[in-house]
Amino acid sequence: MAIKDKVIIIMGASSGIGEATAKLLAKRDAMLVLAARRLDRLEAIKGEFPESNILIQQADVTNYEDVNKVAKLALDAYGRIDVLYNNAGIMPTSPIVEGRREEWKQMLDINIMGVLNGIAAVLPIMEKQKSGHIITTDSVAGHVVYPNSAVYCGTKFAVRAIMEGLRQEQRENHIKSTIISPGAVETELYKTISDKKVSEELHKAQKEWGLSPEDIASAVVFTIDTPNRMMVSDMIVRPTTQEI
């Protein structure tokens, strides 16, 4: 199925990788349902592509009812769901000894439960269709652990396990499972770090040698555009000069 015929949901579509992916898919004439907490940003994306099939819905990925409404919107409007892209995530890194339990809970709720909420909302539909593709933004941090990011890395390792389990359980239903694991990318992720010094250091690194959101969007679109017989399960996309 060509991209222009696919119904694609993007959670976390209001900025960064999600926004770049939405715009790239709009240019390919996909049928899009864009969701995020910031409705004004979704409206701005939709306004850039007045001739495209774009529906928008305000949603918080930690709220299953919100996510389920997004899936229902797609199904009611288009009659099916071909792709779900789970892109929402936060990265409030800190040493474990600081005991930032509220930040840990936020990461668990968004980075893990947000992904599971998306899967739960669309998987029964895809099972019935005997086709579908679930994509999740993971991270290089889901493959290696480094100091001051243990909890963040833990959430991303968990996403890897969940998505691999999904692949194994749903392969005979022709449902694809893909994780995209970016290295440093120039997005707003640094703003989710409460330690201003660490936040500024990450932002500086992103600007100096990080990838653009469009770079990762092109990888996402590549996986969506693969033939039905082909599944890209795991793609790591790093800046050429990144060490980790």
Secondary structure, DSSP 4 states (H G I P E B T S, - for coil): --GGG-EEEEES-SSHHHHHHHHHHHHTT-EEEEEES-HHHHHHHHHH-TTS-EEEEE--TT-HHHHHHHHHHHHHHHS---EEEE---------GGG--HHHHHHHIIIIIIHHHHHHHHHHHHHHHHT-EEEEEE--GGGT---TT-HHHHHHHHHHHHHHHHHHHHHGGGTEEEEEEEE-SB-SGGGGG-S-HHHHHHHHHHHHHHPBPHHHHHHHHHHHHTS-TT----EEEE--TT---
